[in-house]
Amino acid sequence: MARLLSPACLLALAVQAPLAGAVECAVDISGGDSLSYSRASIAVPRACEAFTIRFAHRGIRPRETMGHNWVLSTLGHMQGVVDDGLIAGAQRHYLKPDDERVLASSRMLGGGESEELRFDTGRLRPDEVYVFFCTFPGHASRAKGLIRLID
């Protein structure tokens, strides 16, 4: 006996079909009460004009003792951004104001806080190595990861 799909089911399938090939231009990432992020890498599709980072601090400790931010820069600029962030201090979220080496950044978050940020993917060059990292003192050596452009 043949079974027929109801009109409502056919409509649901028709609506879902275009989404199957959709490019995901956002990602969730978090830090906690340790020196690591929930991801070691993030794949950014070239087809995305902008990319959204939904960043959360899943721990309970305050930003003063275990803060985390999310900073995007080139691998070659990472250490300079971290060093200048130490000089900038906590009141500036451990980031030098208007630092041109920083392509995107969040504020420093404490336990339970979150922030969404977007960056223009047109600023990413295929021949460059990009990293994300935390500039809280002592965190960048472990709280870091790679950004990869993908087709």
CNS distance restraints for C-alpha pairs under 8 A (distance, minus, plus):
assign (resid   5 and name CA) (resid   9 and name CA) 6.15 0.50 0.50
assign (resid   5 and name CA) (resid  10 and name CA) 6.44 0.50 0.50
assign (resid   6 and name CA) (resid  10 and name CA) 6.36 0.50 0.50
assign (resid   7 and name CA) (resid  11 and name CA) 6.14 0.50 0.50
assign (resid   8 and name CA) (resid  12 and name CA) 6.26 0.50 0.50
assign (resid   9 and name CA) (resid  13 and name CA) 6.29 0.50 0.50
assign (resid  10 and name CA) (resid  14 and name CA) 6.17 0.50 0.50
assign (resid  11 and name CA) (resid  15 and name CA) 6.25 0.50 0.50
assign (resid  12 and name CA) (resid  16 and name CA) 6.27 0.50 0.50
assign (resid  13 and name CA) (resid  17 and name CA) 6.09 0.50 0.50
assign (resid  14 and name CA) (resid  18 and name CA) 7.63 0.50 0.50
assign (resid  15 and name CA) (resid  19 and name CA) 7.66 0.50 0.50
assign (resid  16 and name CA) (resid  20 and name CA) 6.75 0.50 0.50
assign (resid  17 and name CA) (resid  21 and name CA) 7.94 0.50 0.50
assign (resid  18 and name CA) (resid  22 and name CA) 6.96 0.50 0.50
assign (resid  23 and name CA) (resid  45 and name CA) 7.23 0.50 0.50
assign (resid  23 and name CA) (resid  47 and name CA) 7.25 0.50 0.50
assign (resid  23 and name CA) (resid  48 and name CA) 7.33 0.50 0.50
assign (resid  24 and name CA) (resid  45 and name CA) 7.64 0.50 0.50
assign (resid  24 and name CA) (resid  48 and name CA) 7.93 0.50 0.50
assign (resid  25 and name CA) (resid  44 and name CA) 7.08 0.50 0.50
assign (resid  25 and name CA) (resid  45 and name CA) 7.08 0.50 0.50
assign (resid  25 and name CA) (resid  48 and name CA) 5.74 0.50 0.50
assign (resid  25 and name CA) (resid  50 and name CA) 6.99 0.50 0.50
assign (resid  25 and name CA) (resid  51 and name CA) 4.96 0.50 0.50
assign (resid  25 and name CA) (resid  52 and name CA) 6.30 0.50 0.50
assign (resid  26 and name CA) (resid  51 and name CA) 5.51 0.50 0.50
assign (resid  26 and name CA) (resid  52 and name CA) 4.39 0.50 0.50
assign (resid  26 and name CA) (resid  53 and name CA) 5.80 0.50 0.50
assign (resid  26 and name CA) (resid  54 and name CA) 7.39 0.50 0.50
assign (resid  27 and name CA) (resid  42 and name CA) 7.76 0.50 0.50
assign (resid  27 and name CA) (resid  52 and name CA) 6.48 0.50 0.50
assign (resid  27 and name CA) (resid  53 and name CA) 5.36 0.50 0.50
assign (resid  27 and name CA) (resid  54 and name CA) 6.12 0.50 0.50
assign (resid  28 and name CA) (resid  53 and name CA) 6.12 0.50 0.50
assign (resid  28 and name CA) (resid  54 and name CA) 4.71 0.50 0.50
assign (resid  28 and name CA) (resid  55 and name CA) 6.09 0.50 0.50
assign (resid  28 and name CA) (resid  56 and name CA) 7.97 0.50 0.50
assign (resid  29 and name CA) (resid  37 and name CA) 6.86 0.50 0.50
assign (resid  29 and name CA) (resid  38 and name CA) 5.73 0.50 0.50
assign (resid  29 and name CA) (resid  39 and name CA) 6.38 0.50 0.50
assign (resid  29 and name CA) (resid  53 and name CA) 7.14 0.50 0.50
assign (resid  29 and name CA) (resid  54 and name CA) 6.22 0.50 0.50
assign (resid  29 and name CA) (resid  55 and name CA) 5.10 0.50 0.50
assign (resid  29 and name CA) (resid  56 and name CA) 6.57 0.50 0.50
assign (resid  30 and name CA) (resid  37 and name CA) 5.57 0.50 0.50
assign (resid  30 and name CA) (resid  38 and name CA) 5.30 0.50 0.50
assign (resid  30 and name CA) (resid  39 and name CA) 7.80 0.50 0.50
assign (resid  30 and name CA) (resid  55 and name CA) 5.41 0.50 0.50
assign (resid  30 and name CA) (resid  56 and name CA) 4.62 0.50 0.50
assign (resid  30 and name CA) (resid  57 and name CA) 5.53 0.50 0.50
assign (resid  30 and name CA) (resid  58 and name CA) 6.40 0.50 0.50
assign (resid  31 and name CA) (resid  35 and name CA) 7.63 0.50 0.50
assign (resid  31 and name CA) (resid  36 and name CA) 6.10 0.50 0.50
assign (resid  31 and name CA) (resid  37 and name CA) 4.58 0.50 0.50
assign (resid  31 and name CA) (resid  38 and name CA) 6.19 0.50 0.50
assign (resid  31 and name CA) (resid  55 and name CA) 7.99 0.50 0.50
assign (resid  31 and name CA) (resid  56 and name CA) 6.47 0.50 0.50
assign (resid  31 and name CA) (resid  57 and name CA) 4.89 0.50 0.50
assign (resid  31 and name CA) (resid  58 and name CA) 5.99 0.50 0.50
assign (resid  31 and name CA) (resid  59 and name CA) 7.23 0.50 0.50
assign (resid  31 and name CA) (resid  68 and name CA) 6.64 0.50 0.50
assign (resid  32 and name CA) (resid  36 and name CA) 7.38 0.50 0.50
assign (resid  32 and name CA) (resid  37 and name CA) 7.45 0.50 0.50
assign (resid  32 and name CA) (resid  57 and name CA) 5.28 0.50 0.50
assign (resid  32 and name CA) (resid  58 and name CA) 4.73 0.50 0.50
assign (resid  32 and name CA) (resid  59 and name CA) 4.08 0.50 0.50
assign (resid  32 and name CA) (resid  60 and name CA) 7.57 0.50 0.50
assign (resid  32 and name CA) (resid  68 and name CA) 7.95 0.50 0.50
assign (resid  32 and name CA) (resid 111 and name CA) 7.18 0.50 0.50
assign (resid  33 and name CA) (resid  58 and name CA) 7.59 0.50 0.50
assign (resid  33 and name CA) (resid  59 and name CA) 4.83 0.50 0.50
assign (resid  33 and name CA) (resid  60 and name CA) 6.85 0.50 0.50
assign (resid  33 and name CA) (resid  61 and name CA) 6.40 0.50 0.50
assign (resid  33 and name CA) (resid  66 and name CA) 6.35 0.50 0.50
assign (resid  33 and name CA) (resid 111 and name CA) 7.87 0.50 0.50
assign (resid  34 and name CA) (resid  66 and name CA) 7.83 0.50 0.50
assign (resid  35 and name CA) (resid 139 and name CA) 5.84 0.50 0.50
assign (resid  35 and name CA) (resid 142 and name CA) 5.78 0.50 0.50
assign (resid  35 and name CA) (resid 143 and name CA) 5.28 0.50 0.50
assign (resid  36 and name CA) (resid 142 and name CA) 5.78 0.50 0.50
assign (resid  36 and name CA) (resid 143 and name CA) 4.20 0.50 0.50
assign (resid  36 and name CA) (resid 144 and name CA) 7.03 0.50 0.50
assign (resid  37 and name CA) (resid 143 and name CA) 5.66 0.50 0.50
assign (resid  37 and name CA) (resid 144 and name CA) 6.91 0.50 0.50
assign (resid  37 and name CA) (resid 145 and name CA) 7.99 0.50 0.50
assign (resid  39 and name CA) (resid 145 and name CA) 7.11 0.50 0.50
assign (resid  40 and name CA) (resid 144 and name CA) 6.86 0.50 0.50
assign (resid  40 and name CA) (resid 145 and name CA) 4.51 0.50 0.50
assign (resid  40 and name CA) (resid 146 and name CA) 6.52 0.50 0.50
assign (resid  41 and name CA) (resid 145 and name CA) 5.02 0.50 0.50
assign (resid  41 and name CA) (resid 146 and name CA) 4.57 0.50 0.50
assign (resid  41 and name CA) (resid 147 and name CA) 5.74 0.50 0.50
assign (resid  41 and name CA) (resid 148 and name CA) 7.29 0.50 0.50
assign (resid  42 and name CA) (resid 145 and name CA) 7.65 0.50 0.50
assign (resid  42 and name CA) (resid 146 and name CA) 6.36 0.50 0.50
assign (resid  42 and name CA) (resid 147 and name CA) 4.94 0.50 0.50
assign (resid  42 and name CA) (resid 148 and name CA) 6.16 0.50 0.50
assign (resid  43 and name CA) (resid 147 and name CA) 6.01 0.50 0.50
assign (resid  43 and name CA) (resid 148 and name CA) 4.79 0.50 0.50
assign (resid  43 and name CA) (resid 149 and name CA) 5.92 0.50 0.50
assign (resid  43 and name CA) (resid 150 and name CA) 6.28 0.50 0.50
assign (resid  44 and name CA) (resid  48 and name CA) 7.49 0.50 0.50
assign (resid  44 and name CA) (resid  51 and name CA) 7.20 0.50 0.50
assign (resid  44 and name CA) (resid 121 and name CA) 7.96 0.50 0.50
assign (resid  44 and name CA) (resid 147 and name CA) 6.94 0.50 0.50
assign (resid  44 and name CA) (resid 148 and name CA) 5.89 0.50 0.50
assign (resid  44 and name CA) (resid 149 and name CA) 4.85 0.50 0.50
assign (resid  44 and name CA) (resid 150 and name CA) 5.89 0.50 0.50
assign (resid  45 and name CA) (resid 149 and name CA) 5.72 0.50 0.50
assign (resid  45 and name CA) (resid 150 and name CA) 4.73 0.50 0.50
assign (resid  45 and name CA) (resid 151 and name CA) 5.67 0.50 0.50
assign (resid  46 and name CA) (resid 121 and name CA) 7.25 0.50 0.50
assign (resid  46 and name CA) (resid 149 and name CA) 6.09 0.50 0.50
assign (resid  46 and name CA) (resid 150 and name CA) 5.88 0.50 0.50
assign (resid  46 and name CA) (resid 151 and name CA) 5.60 0.50 0.50
assign (resid  47 and name CA) (resid 151 and name CA) 7.21 0.50 0.50
assign (resid  48 and name CA) (resid 121 and name CA) 6.72 0.50 0.50
assign (resid  49 and name CA) (resid 120 and name CA) 6.11 0.50 0.50
assign (resid  49 and name CA) (resid 121 and name CA) 5.55 0.50 0.50
assign (resid  49 and name CA) (resid 122 and name CA) 6.59 0.50 0.50
assign (resid  50 and name CA) (resid 118 and name CA) 6.41 0.50 0.50
assign (resid  50 and name CA) (resid 119 and name CA) 5.49 0.50 0.50
assign (resid  50 and name CA) (resid 120 and name CA) 4.47 0.50 0.50
assign (resid  50 and name CA) (resid 121 and name CA) 5.22 0.50 0.50
assign (resid  50 and name CA) (resid 122 and name CA) 7.80 0.50 0.50
assign (resid  51 and name CA) (resid 118 and name CA) 5.40 0.50 0.50
assign (resid  51 and name CA) (resid 119 and name CA) 5.52 0.50 0.50
assign (resid  51 and name CA) (resid 120 and name CA) 6.59 0.50 0.50
assign (resid  51 and name CA) (resid 121 and name CA) 6.45 0.50 0.50
assign (resid  52 and name CA) (resid 116 and name CA) 6.88 0.50 0.50
assign (resid  52 and name CA) (resid 117 and name CA) 5.64 0.50 0.50
assign (resid  52 and name CA) (resid 118 and name CA) 4.31 0.50 0.50
assign (resid  52 and name CA) (resid 119 and name CA) 6.71 0.50 0.50
assign (resid  53 and name CA) (resid 116 and name CA) 5.67 0.50 0.50
assign (resid  53 and name CA) (resid 117 and name CA) 5.30 0.50 0.50
assign (resid  53 and name CA) (resid 118 and name CA) 6.18 0.50 0.50
assign (resid  54 and name CA) (resid 114 and name CA) 7.45 0.50 0.50
assign (resid  54 and name CA) (resid 115 and name CA) 6.15 0.50 0.50
assign (resid  54 and name CA) (resid 116 and name CA) 4.49 0.50 0.50
assign (resid  54 and name CA) (resid 117 and name CA) 6.64 0.50 0.50
assign (resid  55 and name CA) (resid  70 and name CA) 7.33 0.50 0.50
assign (resid  55 and name CA) (resid 114 and name CA) 5.61 0.50 0.50
assign (resid  55 and name CA) (resid 115 and name CA) 5.37 0.50 0.50
assign (resid  55 and name CA) (resid 116 and name CA) 5.98 0.50 0.50
assign (resid  55 and name CA) (resid 117 and name CA) 7.86 0.50 0.50
assign (resid  56 and name CA) (resid 109 and name CA) 7.65 0.50 0.50
assign (resid  56 and name CA) (resid 112 and name CA) 7.22 0.50 0.50
assign (resid  56 and name CA) (resid 113 and name CA) 5.96 0.50 0.50
assign (resid  56 and name CA) (resid 114 and name CA) 4.06 0.50 0.50
assign (resid  56 and name CA) (resid 115 and name CA) 6.39 0.50 0.50
assign (resid  57 and name CA) (resid  68 and name CA) 6.90 0.50 0.50
assign (resid  57 and name CA) (resid 109 and name CA) 6.26 0.50 0.50
assign (resid  57 and name CA) (resid 110 and name CA) 6.17 0.50 0.50
assign (resid  57 and name CA) (resid 111 and name CA) 5.19 0.50 0.50
assign (resid  57 and name CA) (resid 112 and name CA) 5.56 0.50 0.50
assign (resid  57 and name CA) (resid 113 and name CA) 5.58 0.50 0.50
assign (resid  57 and name CA) (resid 114 and name CA) 6.14 0.50 0.50
assign (resid  58 and name CA) (resid 111 and name CA) 5.90 0.50 0.50
assign (resid  58 and name CA) (resid 112 and name CA) 5.61 0.50 0.50
assign (resid  58 and name CA) (resid 113 and name CA) 7.65 0.50 0.50
assign (resid  59 and name CA) (resid 110 and name CA) 7.67 0.50 0.50
assign (resid  59 and name CA) (resid 111 and name CA) 4.59 0.50 0.50
assign (resid  59 and name CA) (resid 112 and name CA) 6.37 0.50 0.50
assign (resid  60 and name CA) (resid 110 and name CA) 7.32 0.50 0.50
assign (resid  60 and name CA) (resid 111 and name CA) 4.09 0.50 0.50
assign (resid  60 and name CA) (resid 112 and name CA) 6.32 0.50 0.50
assign (resid  61 and name CA) (resid  65 and name CA) 6.69 0.50 0.50
assign (resid  61 and name CA) (resid  66 and name CA) 5.77 0.50 0.50
assign (resid  61 and name CA) (resid  67 and name CA) 7.67 0.50 0.50
assign (resid  61 and name CA) (resid 110 and name CA) 6.28 0.50 0.50
assign (resid  61 and name CA) (resid 111 and name CA) 5.06 0.50 0.50
assign (resid  62 and name CA) (resid  66 and name CA) 5.93 0.50 0.50
assign (resid  62 and name CA) (resid  67 and name CA) 6.36 0.50 0.50
assign (resid  62 and name CA) (resid 109 and name CA) 7.86 0.50 0.50
assign (resid  62 and name CA) (resid 110 and name CA) 4.41 0.50 0.50
assign (resid  62 and name CA) (resid 111 and name CA) 5.48 0.50 0.50
assign (resid  63 and name CA) (resid  67 and name CA) 3.59 0.50 0.50
assign (resid  63 and name CA) (resid  68 and name CA) 6.97 0.50 0.50
assign (resid  63 and name CA) (resid 108 and name CA) 6.57 0.50 0.50
assign (resid  63 and name CA) (resid 109 and name CA) 5.54 0.50 0.50
assign (resid  63 and name CA) (resid 110 and name CA) 3.83 0.50 0.50
assign (resid  63 and name CA) (resid 111 and name CA) 6.99 0.50 0.50
assign (resid  64 and name CA) (resid  90 and name CA) 7.85 0.50 0.50
assign (resid  64 and name CA) (resid 110 and name CA) 7.53 0.50 0.50
assign (resid  66 and name CA) (resid 110 and name CA) 6.85 0.50 0.50
assign (resid  66 and name CA) (resid 136 and name CA) 7.90 0.50 0.50
assign (resid  67 and name CA) (resid 108 and name CA) 5.79 0.50 0.50
assign (resid  67 and name CA) (resid 109 and name CA) 5.33 0.50 0.50
assign (resid  67 and name CA) (resid 110 and name CA) 5.02 0.50 0.50
assign (resid  67 and name CA) (resid 111 and name CA) 7.66 0.50 0.50
assign (resid  67 and name CA) (resid 136 and name CA) 6.37 0.50 0.50
assign (resid  68 and name CA) (resid 108 and name CA) 5.33 0.50 0.50
assign (resid  68 and name CA) (resid 109 and name CA) 5.28 0.50 0.50
assign (resid  68 and name CA) (resid 110 and name CA) 6.81 0.50 0.50
assign (resid  68 and name CA) (resid 134 and name CA) 5.83 0.50 0.50
assign (resid  68 and name CA) (resid 135 and name CA) 7.49 0.50 0.50
assign (resid  68 and name CA) (resid 136 and name CA) 6.28 0.50 0.50
assign (resid  69 and name CA) (resid  93 and name CA) 7.76 0.50 0.50
assign (resid  69 and name CA) (resid 105 and name CA) 7.17 0.50 0.50
assign (resid  69 and name CA) (resid 106 and name CA) 5.48 0.50 0.50
assign (resid  69 and name CA) (resid 107 and name CA) 5.74 0.50 0.50
assign (resid  69 and name CA) (resid 108 and name CA) 4.55 0.50 0.50
assign (resid  69 and name CA) (resid 109 and name CA) 6.02 0.50 0.50
assign (resid  69 and name CA) (resid 133 and name CA) 7.60 0.50 0.50
assign (resid  69 and name CA) (resid 134 and name CA) 5.11 0.50 0.50
assign (resid  69 and name CA) (resid 135 and name CA) 6.70 0.50 0.50
assign (resid  69 and name CA) (resid 136 and name CA) 7.31 0.50 0.50
assign (resid  70 and name CA) (resid 105 and name CA) 5.42 0.50 0.50
assign (resid  70 and name CA) (resid 106 and name CA) 5.31 0.50 0.50
assign (resid  70 and name CA) (resid 107 and name CA) 7.68 0.50 0.50
assign (resid  70 and name CA) (resid 108 and name CA) 8.00 0.50 0.50
assign (resid  70 and name CA) (resid 132 and name CA) 6.38 0.50 0.50
assign (resid  70 and name CA) (resid 133 and name CA) 5.76 0.50 0.50
assign (resid  70 and name CA) (resid 134 and name CA) 5.46 0.50 0.50
assign (resid  70 and name CA) (resid 135 and name CA) 7.94 0.50 0.50
assign (resid  71 and name CA) (resid 102 and name CA) 6.85 0.50 0.50
assign (resid  71 and name CA) (resid 103 and name CA) 7.65 0.50 0.50
assign (resid  71 and name CA) (resid 104 and name CA) 5.83 0.50 0.50
assign (resid  71 and name CA) (resid 105 and name CA) 4.28 0.50 0.50
assign (resid  71 and name CA) (resid 106 and name CA) 6.59 0.50 0.50
assign (resid  71 and name CA) (resid 132 and name CA) 5.21 0.50 0.50
assign (resid  71 and name CA) (resid 133 and name CA) 5.32 0.50 0.50
assign (resid  71 and name CA) (resid 134 and name CA) 6.19 0.50 0.50
assign (resid  71 and name CA) (resid 135 and name CA) 7.46 0.50 0.50
assign (resid  72 and name CA) (resid 102 and name CA) 5.86 0.50 0.50
assign (resid  72 and name CA) (resid 103 and name CA) 5.40 0.50 0.50
assign (resid  72 and name CA) (resid 104 and name CA) 5.15 0.50 0.50
assign (resid  72 and name CA) (resid 105 and name CA) 6.23 0.50 0.50
assign (resid  72 and name CA) (resid 130 and name CA) 7.09 0.50 0.50
assign (resid  72 and name CA) (resid 131 and name CA) 5.84 0.50 0.50
assign (resid  72 and name CA) (resid 132 and name CA) 4.50 0.50 0.50
assign (resid  72 and name CA) (resid 133 and name CA) 6.82 0.50 0.50
assign (resid  73 and name CA) (resid  77 and name CA) 6.38 0.50 0.50
assign (resid  73 and name CA) (resid  78 and name CA) 6.17 0.50 0.50
assign (resid  73 and name CA) (resid 101 and name CA) 6.00 0.50 0.50
assign (resid  73 and name CA) (resid 102 and name CA) 5.03 0.50 0.50
assign (resid  73 and name CA) (resid 103 and name CA) 5.60 0.50 0.50
assign (resid  73 and name CA) (resid 104 and name CA) 7.50 0.50 0.50
assign (resid  73 and name CA) (resid 130 and name CA) 5.79 0.50 0.50
assign (resid  73 and name CA) (resid 131 and name CA) 5.71 0.50 0.50
assign (resid  73 and name CA) (resid 132 and name CA) 6.51 0.50 0.50
assign (resid  74 and name CA) (resid  78 and name CA) 6.19 0.50 0.50
assign (resid  74 and name CA) (resid 101 and name CA) 7.49 0.50 0.50
assign (resid  74 and name CA) (resid 128 and name CA) 7.05 0.50 0.50
assign (resid  74 and name CA) (resid 129 and name CA) 5.78 0.50 0.50
assign (resid  74 and name CA) (resid 130 and name CA) 4.29 0.50 0.50
assign (resid  74 and name CA) (resid 131 and name CA) 5.76 0.50 0.50
assign (resid  75 and name CA) (resid 129 and name CA) 5.73 0.50 0.50
assign (resid  75 and name CA) (resid 130 and name CA) 5.48 0.50 0.50
assign (resid  75 and name CA) (resid 131 and name CA) 5.62 0.50 0.50
assign (resid  77 and name CA) (resid  81 and name CA) 6.19 0.50 0.50
assign (resid  77 and name CA) (resid 101 and name CA) 6.42 0.50 0.50
assign (resid  78 and name CA) (resid  82 and name CA) 6.26 0.50 0.50
assign (resid  78 and name CA) (resid 131 and name CA) 7.55 0.50 0.50
assign (resid  79 and name CA) (resid  83 and name CA) 6.06 0.50 0.50
assign (resid  80 and name CA) (resid  84 and name CA) 6.02 0.50 0.50
assign (resid  81 and name CA) (resid  85 and name CA) 5.94 0.50 0.50
assign (resid  81 and name CA) (resid  95 and name CA) 7.13 0.50 0.50
assign (resid  81 and name CA) (resid  96 and name CA) 7.41 0.50 0.50
assign (resid  81 and name CA) (resid  99 and name CA) 7.87 0.50 0.50
assign (resid  81 and name CA) (resid 101 and name CA) 7.12 0.50 0.50
assign (resid  81 and name CA) (resid 102 and name CA) 7.45 0.50 0.50
assign (resid  81 and name CA) (resid 135 and name CA) 7.86 0.50 0.50
assign (resid  82 and name CA) (resid  86 and name CA) 6.44 0.50 0.50
assign (resid  82 and name CA) (resid  94 and name CA) 7.68 0.50 0.50
assign (resid  82 and name CA) (resid  95 and name CA) 7.54 0.50 0.50
assign (resid  82 and name CA) (resid 135 and name CA) 5.40 0.50 0.50
assign (resid  82 and name CA) (resid 140 and name CA) 7.39 0.50 0.50
assign (resid  83 and name CA) (resid  87 and name CA) 6.83 0.50 0.50
assign (resid  84 and name CA) (resid  88 and name CA) 6.25 0.50 0.50
assign (resid  84 and name CA) (resid  94 and name CA) 7.82 0.50 0.50
assign (resid  84 and name CA) (resid  95 and name CA) 6.81 0.50 0.50
assign (resid  84 and name CA) (resid  96 and name CA) 5.79 0.50 0.50
assign (resid  85 and name CA) (resid  89 and name CA) 6.26 0.50 0.50
assign (resid  85 and name CA) (resid  93 and name CA) 7.68 0.50 0.50
assign (resid  85 and name CA) (resid  94 and name CA) 4.07 0.50 0.50
assign (resid  85 and name CA) (resid  95 and name CA) 4.10 0.50 0.50
assign (resid  85 and name CA) (resid  96 and name CA) 5.28 0.50 0.50
assign (resid  85 and name CA) (resid 135 and name CA) 6.46 0.50 0.50
assign (resid  86 and name CA) (resid  94 and name CA) 5.58 0.50 0.50
assign (resid  86 and name CA) (resid  95 and name CA) 7.49 0.50 0.50
assign (resid  86 and name CA) (resid 135 and name CA) 7.75 0.50 0.50
assign (resid  86 and name CA) (resid 136 and name CA) 7.88 0.50 0.50
assign (resid  86 and name CA) (resid 137 and name CA) 6.70 0.50 0.50
assign (resid  87 and name CA) (resid  94 and name CA) 7.51 0.50 0.50
assign (resid  87 and name CA) (resid  96 and name CA) 7.68 0.50 0.50
assign (resid  88 and name CA) (resid  92 and name CA) 5.91 0.50 0.50
assign (resid  88 and name CA) (resid  93 and name CA) 7.76 0.50 0.50
assign (resid  88 and name CA) (resid  94 and name CA) 5.52 0.50 0.50
assign (resid  88 and name CA) (resid  95 and name CA) 5.86 0.50 0.50
assign (resid  88 and name CA) (resid  96 and name CA) 5.31 0.50 0.50
assign (resid  88 and name CA) (resid  97 and name CA) 7.73 0.50 0.50
assign (resid  89 and name CA) (resid  93 and name CA) 6.56 0.50 0.50
assign (resid  89 and name CA) (resid  94 and name CA) 4.81 0.50 0.50
assign (resid  89 and name CA) (resid  95 and name CA) 7.34 0.50 0.50
assign (resid  90 and name CA) (resid  94 and name CA) 5.24 0.50 0.50
assign (resid  92 and name CA) (resid  96 and name CA) 7.18 0.50 0.50
assign (resid  92 and name CA) (resid  97 and name CA) 7.33 0.50 0.50
assign (resid  93 and name CA) (resid 107 and name CA) 5.84 0.50 0.50
assign (resid  93 and name CA) (resid 108 and name CA) 5.15 0.50 0.50
assign (resid  93 and name CA) (resid 135 and name CA) 7.95 0.50 0.50
assign (resid  93 and name CA) (resid 136 and name CA) 7.75 0.50 0.50
assign (resid  94 and name CA) (resid 108 and name CA) 7.86 0.50 0.50
assign (resid  94 and name CA) (resid 135 and name CA) 5.79 0.50 0.50
assign (resid  94 and name CA) (resid 136 and name CA) 6.18 0.50 0.50
assign (resid  94 and name CA) (resid 137 and name CA) 7.93 0.50 0.50
assign (resid  95 and name CA) (resid  99 and name CA) 7.62 0.50 0.50
assign (resid  95 and name CA) (resid 135 and name CA) 7.16 0.50 0.50
assign (resid 103 and name CA) (resid 119 and name CA) 7.17 0.50 0.50
assign (resid 103 and name CA) (resid 123 and name CA) 7.84 0.50 0.50
assign (resid 104 and name CA) (resid 117 and name CA) 7.61 0.50 0.50
assign (resid 104 and name CA) (resid 118 and name CA) 7.36 0.50 0.50
assign (resid 104 and name CA) (resid 119 and name CA) 5.96 0.50 0.50
assign (resid 105 and name CA) (resid 117 and name CA) 7.33 0.50 0.50
assign (resid 106 and name CA) (resid 115 and name CA) 6.85 0.50 0.50
assign (resid 106 and name CA) (resid 116 and name CA) 7.77 0.50 0.50
assign (resid 106 and name CA) (resid 117 and name CA) 6.67 0.50 0.50
assign (resid 107 and name CA) (resid 115 and name CA) 7.87 0.50 0.50
assign (resid 108 and name CA) (resid 136 and name CA) 7.88 0.50 0.50
assign (resid 109 and name CA) (resid 113 and name CA) 5.73 0.50 0.50
assign (resid 109 and name CA) (resid 114 and name CA) 6.83 0.50 0.50
assign (resid 120 and name CA) (resid 124 and name CA) 7.98 0.50 0.50
assign (resid 124 and name CA) (resid 128 and name CA) 7.54 0.50 0.50
assign (resid 124 and name CA) (resid 149 and name CA) 7.96 0.50 0.50
assign (resid 126 and name CA) (resid 149 and name CA) 6.77 0.50 0.50
assign (resid 129 and name CA) (resid 146 and name CA) 7.69 0.50 0.50
assign (resid 129 and name CA) (resid 147 and name CA) 7.50 0.50 0.50
assign (resid 129 and name CA) (resid 148 and name CA) 7.83 0.50 0.50
assign (resid 130 and name CA) (resid 146 and name CA) 5.98 0.50 0.50
assign (resid 130 and name CA) (resid 147 and name CA) 5.22 0.50 0.50
assign (resid 130 and name CA) (resid 148 and name CA) 7.23 0.50 0.50
assign (resid 131 and name CA) (resid 144 and name CA) 6.92 0.50 0.50
assign (resid 131 and name CA) (resid 145 and name CA) 5.58 0.50 0.50
assign (resid 131 and name CA) (resid 146 and name CA) 4.46 0.50 0.50
assign (resid 131 and name CA) (resid 147 and name CA) 5.50 0.50 0.50
assign (resid 132 and name CA) (resid 144 and name CA) 5.43 0.50 0.50
assign (resid 132 and name CA) (resid 145 and name CA) 5.33 0.50 0.50
assign (resid 132 and name CA) (resid 146 and name CA) 6.21 0.50 0.50
assign (resid 132 and name CA) (resid 147 and name CA) 6.93 0.50 0.50
assign (resid 133 and name CA) (resid 140 and name CA) 5.60 0.50 0.50
assign (resid 133 and name CA) (resid 143 and name CA) 5.60 0.50 0.50
assign (resid 133 and name CA) (resid 144 and name CA) 4.06 0.50 0.50
assign (resid 133 and name CA) (resid 145 and name CA) 6.49 0.50 0.50
assign (resid 134 and name CA) (resid 139 and name CA) 5.87 0.50 0.50
assign (resid 134 and name CA) (resid 140 and name CA) 5.16 0.50 0.50
assign (resid 134 and name CA) (resid 143 and name CA) 5.74 0.50 0.50
assign (resid 134 and name CA) (resid 144 and name CA) 6.62 0.50 0.50
assign (resid 135 and name CA) (resid 139 and name CA) 6.39 0.50 0.50
assign (resid 135 and name CA) (resid 140 and name CA) 5.86 0.50 0.50
assign (resid 136 and name CA) (resid 140 and name CA) 7.31 0.50 0.50
assign (resid 139 and name CA) (resid 143 and name CA) 5.50 0.50 0.50
assign (resid 140 and name CA) (resid 144 and name CA) 6.01 0.50 0.50
